[in-house]
Amino acid sequence: MTIVAGKIVVITGASRGIGSGCAREFAKYGAAGLLLHYYGDSVTTVEIQSLKAEIESSTGSGCKVVTIPGDIGDPATATKITTAAVEEFGRIDVLVSNAGICPFAEFLTMPHATWERTRQVNLDGSFYVVQAVANQMKVQSPQGGSIIGVSSISALVGGGMQCHYTPTKAGILSLMQSCAVALGQYGIRANAVLPGTIETDINKEDLTDPVKRENMVKRTALGRLGAPEDIAGPVVFLASDLAKYVTGSSLLVDGGLFVNLQ
């Protein structure tokens, strides 16, 4: 199946977790080119190069992969990402704004630097890259494009150790809703995906606690935690022409966690 055949896709925070899962899924479903952003430290550099080799060597993929390092909280990185994608591929059809962090912390003793950095990466970084890519997509109008912001179920519920994180994810949801209104005239769609509990490096340490893990599994209607590929499929759908009349939406992908909390 090639529901995103020929599309050029930019994914931020692509070295691991949901970002790398999305990269694999887009290649699987026919994307012609991927620009994968990563943080650029020694660990993510190894991870992104491994992912690039895996995708480009996959039988029948035919997908070219370009990698770009940088601090997503710096607006210069958004410019670098957009410029590199256009220079390499000539256009951008899809943006998956995924890069994010969640250093669990107590609210009352949280250092201001933790709040600032979480907001800078999660919300500021999303704004910068969405704005930069949307300007490129506007140039491509009426072809337009699809922008998917990776928000979270945390945009809808509270988290005692996430008082810095949940506001940023609510902000991404709101950003996508407003962008849908602002950009629709250029044929640009903007939607948010809200993952539930997905096993990634962000929550790996937290989920090593067997009590916490069992509690999260029990609270999920499907009786299991999510994997990155569980989010990647819906992201590819929203990027595809199957969702050509979908914009301003929020797609909760949580295995039935939210409804089970009611």
C-alpha positions in Angstrom: 0.0 0.0 0.0 1.4 3.4 -0.9 -1.0 6.0 0.7 1.8 8.6 1.0 3.5 7.7 -2.3 6.0 10.3 -3.5 5.5 12.6 -0.5 8.4 14.5 1.2 8.1 14.3 4.9 9.9 16.2 7.7 9.9 14.7 11.2 11.4 16.4 14.2 12.8 14.4 17.1 13.2 11.4 14.8 16.1 9.5 16.4 13.9 7.4 18.7 10.4 6.7 20.0 7.4 8.0 18.2 9.6 10.0 15.7 11.6 7.0 14.5 8.4 4.9 14.4 6.8 7.5 12.1 9.9 7.5 9.9 9.7 3.8 9.4 6.0 4.0 8.7 6.2 6.7 6.1 8.9 4.8 4.3 6.8 1.7 4.4 3.8 3.4 2.9 5.6 5.0 0.0 7.2 8.3 1.0 9.9 9.4 -1.5 12.0 11.4 0.9 12.4 11.9 4.7 14.2 14.8 6.4 14.8 13.5 9.9 15.7 16.0 12.6 17.6 14.9 15.7 19.2 16.6 18.7 22.8 16.1 17.6 24.5 14.7 20.7 26.6 11.6 20.6 23.7 9.2 21.4 21.1 10.7 19.0 23.7 10.9 16.2 24.3 7.1 16.4 20.6 6.5 16.6 19.7 8.6 13.5 22.5 7.2 11.4 21.3 3.7 12.2 17.7 4.6 11.3 18.8 6.2 8.1 20.7 3.0 7.1 17.8 0.8 8.1 15.3 2.7 6.0 17.4 3.2 2.9 18.4 -0.4 2.9 14.9 -1.8 3.3 13.8 -3.8 0.3 11.5 -1.9 -2.0 11.6 1.3 0.2 13.2 3.6 -2.4 13.0 6.3 0.2 15.9 8.8 0.5 16.8 10.0 4.0 18.5 13.2 5.0 19.4 14.0 8.6 19.7 17.4 10.2 20.9 18.0 13.8 20.0 20.9 16.0 18.3 22.3 19.1 14.6 22.5 18.1 14.1 25.2 20.7 16.3 27.5 18.6 14.4 29.2 15.8 17.5 28.9 13.6 17.1 25.1 13.6 13.6 25.4 12.1 15.1 27.5 9.3 17.9 25.0 8.8 15.4 22.1 8.6 13.1 23.9 6.1 16.0 25.1 3.9 17.7 21.7 3.8 14.4 19.9 2.9 13.8 22.3 0.0 17.4 22.1 -1.2 17.3 18.3 -1.2 13.8 17.6 -2.3 12.3 20.8 -3.7 9.3 20.9 -1.5 7.8 19.7 1.8 4.5 17.8 1.8 4.2 16.7 5.4 5.6 18.0 8.7 5.4 15.8 11.9 6.3 18.1 14.8 7.2 15.5 17.3 10.3 16.6 19.2 9.7 16.8 23.0 11.0 16.1 26.4 9.5 15.3 29.8 11.9 15.3 32.8 9.5 14.3 35.5 9.7 16.7 38.4 7.8 17.8 41.6 5.9 21.0 41.0 6.7 22.7 44.3 10.5 22.2 44.0 10.8 22.4 40.2 13.7 24.6 39.1 12.6 27.4 36.8 15.2 26.1 34.4 13.2 22.8 34.0 10.1 24.7 33.2 11.9 27.0 30.7 13.7 24.2 28.9 10.5 22.0 28.6 8.5 24.9 27.2 11.4 25.8 24.9 11.7 22.4 23.3 8.1 21.3 23.3 6.1 24.4 22.6 8.5 27.0 21.3 10.2 24.4 19.1 6.8 23.3 17.6 5.9 26.9 16.9 9.2 27.7 15.2 9.2 24.6 12.9 5.5 24.8 12.1 5.8 28.5 11.1 8.9 27.9 9.0 7.5 24.9 7.2 4.0 26.5 6.7 5.7 29.4 4.9 7.2 26.9 2.5 3.9 25.1 2.1 2.2 28.5 1.3 4.6 29.0 -1.5 3.6 25.6 -2.8 -0.1 26.5 -2.7 -2.6 25.2 -4.0 -0.7 22.0 -3.3 -0.4 23.0 0.3 0.5 20.2 2.8 -0.2 18.4 6.0 1.1 19.3 9.4 0.7 17.0 12.4 1.5 18.1 15.9 2.3 15.3 18.4 0.4 16.5 21.5 -0.5 14.0 24.3 -3.4 12.7 26.4 -1.7 15.0 28.9 -3.3 17.9 27.1 -6.6 16.7 28.5 -5.7 15.4 32.0 -3.3 16.5 34.7 -0.1 14.8 35.9 1.3 15.5 39.3 4.9 15.2 38.1 4.2 16.9 34.8 3.1 20.4 35.7 5.7 21.7 33.2 4.9 19.1 30.5 1.1 19.1 30.3 0.7 22.8 29.5 3.1 22.5 26.5 1.1 19.6 25.1 -2.1 21.5 25.5 -0.4 24.3 23.7 0.5 22.1 20.8 -3.1 21.0 20.5 -4.3 24.6 20.5 -1.5 25.6 18.0 -2.8 23.0 15.6 -6.4 24.2 15.9 -5.4 27.8 15.3 -3.1 26.8 12.4 -6.0 24.9 10.8 -7.9 28.2 10.7 -5.0 30.4 9.7 -3.6 28.0 7.0 -6.6 26.4 5.4 -6.8 29.1 2.7 -3.4 27.8 1.4 -4.5 24.2 1.3 -2.5 23.4 4.4 -4.2 21.0 6.9 -3.2 21.0 10.6 -4.1 18.2 13.0 -3.0 16.9 16.4 -2.4 13.4 17.5 -2.7 12.7 21.3 -0.8 9.6 22.3 -1.7 7.8 25.5 1.0 5.9 27.5 3.5 4.9 24.8 6.7 3.1 25.8 9.6 5.4 24.8 12.7 6.7 26.5 10.7 9.6 28.0 8.8 7.2 30.4 11.2 4.2 30.4 12.4 4.9 33.9 9.0 5.6 35.3 7.6 2.4 33.8 10.3 0.2 35.4 8.2 0.6 38.6 6.1 -2.6 38.4 3.3 -1.1 40.4 3.0 2.0 38.1 3.3 -0.2 35.1 0.5 -2.6 36.2 -1.7 0.4 37.1 -1.2 2.0 33.6 -2.0 -1.3 31.9 -5.1 -1.9 33.9 -6.4 1.6 33.2 -6.1 1.1 29.4 -9.1 -0.5 27.8 -7.1 -2.6 25.4 -5.0 -4.0 28.3 -1.6 -3.0 27.1 0.7 0.0 26.8 1.3 1.6 23.4 4.3 1.2 21.1 5.6 3.9 18.7 4.1 2.2 15.7 0.6 2.5 17.3 1.0 6.3 16.9 2.8 6.2 13.5 -0.2 4.6 11.7 -2.6 7.4 12.6 0.1 10.0 11.8 0.5 8.6 8.3 -3.3 8.5 7.8 -3.5 12.2 8.7 -0.7 13.0 6.3 -2.3 11.1 3.4 -5.1 12.1 1.0 -7.4 9.7 2.9 -7.6 12.6 5.3 -7.8 15.4 2.8 -10.9 16.9 4.4 -9.6 16.6 8.0 -8.1 19.7 9.6 -8.2 21.2 13.1 -8.9 17.7 14.5 -7.5 16.0 17.6 -7.0 12.3 17.3 -6.7 10.5 20.7 -4.6 7.4 20.2 -4.5 5.9 23.7 -5.8 2.3 23.7 -8.9 3.5 25.5 -7.1 5.1 28.5 -9.1 8.3 28.5 -12.6 6.8 28.3 -11.6 4.4 31.1 -10.6 7.3 33.3 -14.2 8.8 33.1 
